[in-house]
Amino acid sequence: MTPDAAKRQSHDFLTQHQLPINETLPLLESPSELSPQSAIDVARRASILTHIIGIGFGQPGSKMRQSLVDFGLLQFASASERDLLDATTYSDQQKINATWLIECMQAIGWCFKFVGLDPFAGCDDDLASHFPPPFTDPADFIQTASLRPFPEIYQQADLHYRLHWAARDSRLKQLPCRIKEGVIQERRKALDWVIGVESNWDEIPRDT
């Protein structure tokens, strides 16, 4: 899968669904320039995200933190996640941001072949059932994780990059849009991390 081929497939999808296209949007990095995450790395990240999402739904950060310590995962949490886990109170915005990570999990679930990835719909109602919940040992899940072929994930990353632009452009122009910018943005972050655009979860670029 080359950047040009990914762009063509993405444009075919955008054209089919009558979504705006930016012909001058830069290409994704070439696969040879990327450092994709392993299936184990992605499964660890999913397990951490389930704990961070729990904070958004009212779980104390201290309990989530201890659970990650118990299962040897705290060392894989990002700096911003550790700050959140160490906090004792949370603003409404912090809780909202945590719950938005559900859409990152939808993209990761797609990478594991658990769920679909429909840009016109939110996360699956049964999404959480595919992942070990907080306070349960995710060791088996992590060790047996298996990803889709890299070219498939790379293509979805390119598509979500271009969908993100389409959603943002529509918002800026105050035009109706069939896709939700927040949904696409979170899924794009996860996909970009999986293909190795940036190894630091906190530093995944969100520009278009």
C-alpha positions as CSV (number, residue, x, y, z in Angstrom):
1,M,0.0,0.0,0.0
2,T,1.5,3.3,-1.1
3,P,0.5,6.8,0.0
4,D,-0.9,7.5,-3.4
5,A,-2.9,4.3,-3.6
6,A,-4.3,5.0,-0.1
7,K,-5.3,8.5,-1.2
8,R,-7.1,7.2,-4.3
9,Q,-9.1,4.6,-2.3
10,S,-10.0,7.3,0.2
11,H,-11.1,9.7,-2.5
12,D,-13.2,6.9,-4.0
13,F,-15.0,6.5,-0.7
14,L,-15.5,10.3,-0.2
15,T,-16.8,10.6,-3.8
16,Q,-19.2,7.7,-3.3
17,H,-20.6,9.3,-0.2
18,Q,-20.7,12.8,-1.5
19,L,-18.2,14.2,1.1
20,P,-15.9,17.1,0.4
21,I,-12.4,16.4,-0.9
22,N,-9.2,18.4,-0.5
23,E,-7.0,17.5,-3.5
24,T,-4.0,19.3,-2.0
25,L,-4.1,17.6,1.4
26,P,-0.6,16.1,1.9
27,L,0.0,12.3,1.6
28,L,0.4,10.2,4.7
29,E,3.9,9.1,5.5
30,S,5.1,6.2,3.5
31,P,4.9,2.8,5.3
32,S,8.7,2.7,5.2
33,E,8.8,5.9,7.3
34,L,6.5,4.5,10.0
35,S,7.1,2.3,13.0
36,P,3.9,0.4,13.5
37,Q,2.8,-0.8,17.0
38,S,2.8,-4.5,17.7
39,A,-0.4,-6.3,18.5
40,I,0.8,-6.6,22.1
41,D,1.4,-2.8,22.3
42,V,-2.1,-2.1,20.9
43,A,-3.7,-4.5,23.4
44,R,-1.8,-2.9,26.3
45,R,-3.0,0.5,25.1
46,A,-6.6,-0.7,24.9
47,S,-6.4,-2.0,28.5
48,I,-5.1,1.3,29.7
49,L,-7.8,3.2,27.8
50,T,-10.5,1.1,29.5
51,H,-9.2,2.4,32.8
52,I,-9.0,6.0,31.7
53,I,-12.6,5.8,30.3
54,G,-13.7,4.5,33.7
55,I,-12.7,7.9,35.2
56,G,-15.0,9.6,32.7
57,F,-17.9,7.5,34.1
58,G,-17.1,8.3,37.8
59,Q,-14.5,5.7,38.9
60,P,-11.8,7.2,41.2
61,G,-8.5,7.6,39.5
62,S,-6.8,6.0,42.5
63,K,-8.7,2.7,41.9
64,M,-7.9,2.8,38.2
65,R,-4.3,3.5,38.9
66,Q,-4.0,0.6,41.4
67,S,-5.6,-1.7,38.9
68,L,-3.0,-0.8,36.3
69,V,-0.2,-1.2,38.9
70,D,-1.6,-4.7,39.8
71,F,-1.4,-5.8,36.2
72,G,1.9,-4.2,35.3
73,L,0.5,-1.7,32.9
74,L,1.0,1.7,34.6
75,Q,4.5,1.9,33.0
76,F,2.9,1.9,29.6
77,A,0.5,4.8,30.4
78,S,1.3,8.2,28.8
79,A,2.3,11.2,30.9
80,S,-1.1,12.8,30.6
81,E,-2.8,9.6,31.6
82,R,-0.6,9.2,34.7
83,D,-1.5,12.8,35.6
84,L,-5.1,12.0,35.3
85,L,-4.8,8.8,37.4
86,D,-2.9,10.7,40.1
87,A,-5.6,13.4,40.3
88,T,-8.2,13.4,43.1
89,T,-10.8,15.6,41.4
90,Y,-11.8,16.0,37.8
91,S,-13.4,18.8,35.9
92,D,-16.5,18.2,33.7
93,Q,-14.3,18.6,30.6
94,Q,-11.8,16.0,31.8
95,K,-14.6,13.5,32.3
96,I,-16.0,14.3,28.9
97,N,-12.5,13.9,27.3
98,A,-12.2,10.5,29.0
99,T,-15.5,9.3,27.7
100,W,-14.6,10.4,24.1
101,L,-11.9,7.8,24.2
102,I,-14.6,5.2,23.6
103,E,-14.2,6.2,19.9
104,C,-10.5,5.4,20.1
105,M,-11.5,2.0,21.4
106,Q,-13.9,1.5,18.4
107,A,-10.9,2.1,16.0
108,I,-8.7,-0.3,18.1
109,G,-11.5,-2.8,18.1
110,W,-11.7,-2.6,14.3
111,C,-7.9,-3.2,14.2
112,F,-8.4,-6.4,16.2
113,K,-11.3,-7.4,13.9
114,F,-13.8,-7.2,16.7
115,V,-16.1,-4.5,15.3
116,G,-16.8,-2.5,12.2
117,L,-15.7,1.1,11.6
118,D,-18.6,3.0,10.1
119,P,-17.8,6.7,9.9
120,F,-21.5,7.5,9.9
121,A,-22.2,5.9,13.2
122,G,-20.9,6.1,16.8
123,C,-19.4,3.3,18.7
124,D,-21.1,-0.1,19.0
125,D,-23.4,-0.7,21.9
126,D,-21.5,-3.9,22.8
127,L,-18.0,-2.5,22.2
128,A,-16.9,-2.9,25.9
129,S,-17.7,-6.6,25.8
130,H,-14.7,-7.2,23.4
131,F,-12.2,-6.0,26.0
132,P,-11.2,-7.0,29.5
133,P,-12.9,-4.5,31.9
134,P,-10.9,-2.7,34.6
135,F,-9.9,-4.8,37.7
136,T,-9.6,-8.0,35.6
137,D,-6.3,-9.4,34.4
138,P,-5.8,-8.6,30.7
139,A,-2.7,-10.9,30.3
140,D,-4.4,-13.5,28.1
141,F,-6.0,-10.8,26.0
142,I,-2.7,-9.0,25.5
143,Q,-0.6,-12.1,24.7
144,T,-3.1,-13.5,22.2
145,A,-3.9,-10.2,20.4
146,S,-3.8,-10.2,16.6
147,L,-4.1,-7.2,14.3
148,R,-5.5,-6.8,10.8
149,P,-2.9,-6.7,8.1
150,F,-1.0,-3.4,8.1
151,P,-2.1,-2.2,4.7
152,E,-5.8,-2.4,5.8
153,I,-5.0,-0.2,8.9
154,Y,-2.9,2.2,6.9
155,Q,-5.8,2.7,4.4
156,Q,-8.2,3.4,7.3
157,A,-5.7,5.9,8.7
158,D,-5.6,7.7,5.4
159,L,-9.4,7.7,5.1
160,H,-9.9,9.1,8.6
161,Y,-7.3,11.8,7.9
162,R,-9.3,12.9,4.9
163,L,-12.6,12.4,6.7
164,H,-11.3,14.6,9.5
165,W,-10.5,17.4,7.1
166,A,-14.0,17.0,5.5
167,A,-15.7,17.3,8.9
168,R,-13.6,20.2,10.1
169,D,-14.1,22.1,6.8
170,S,-17.8,21.6,7.0
171,R,-17.8,23.0,10.6
172,L,-15.7,26.0,9.7
173,K,-18.0,26.8,6.7
174,Q,-21.1,26.1,8.9
175,L,-22.3,23.4,6.4
176,P,-24.2,20.3,7.3
177,C,-22.1,17.1,7.4
178,R,-23.0,13.5,7.8
179,I,-20.0,12.6,9.8
180,K,-19.2,13.9,13.4
181,E,-15.9,15.6,13.7
182,G,-15.3,14.4,17.3
183,V,-15.9,10.7,16.4
184,I,-13.6,10.9,13.4
185,Q,-10.9,12.8,15.3
186,E,-10.7,10.2,18.1
187,R,-10.7,7.2,15.7
188,R,-8.0,8.9,13.6
189,K,-5.8,9.4,16.7
190,A,-6.0,5.7,17.4
191,L,-5.3,4.6,13.9
192,D,-2.4,7.0,13.5
193,W,-0.9,5.6,16.7
194,V,-1.3,2.0,15.5
195,I,0.4,2.6,12.2
196,G,3.3,4.5,13.9
197,V,2.8,8.1,12.9
198,E,3.9,8.9,16.5
199,S,4.8,6.5,19.3
200,N,3.9,8.9,22.1
201,W,0.1,8.7,22.6
202,D,0.0,12.3,23.9
203,E,1.7,13.7,20.8
204,I,-0.4,12.3,18.0
205,P,-1.0,15.2,15.6
206,R,-4.6,16.2,15.0
207,D,-4.0,18.8,12.3
208,T,-5.5,18.5,8.8
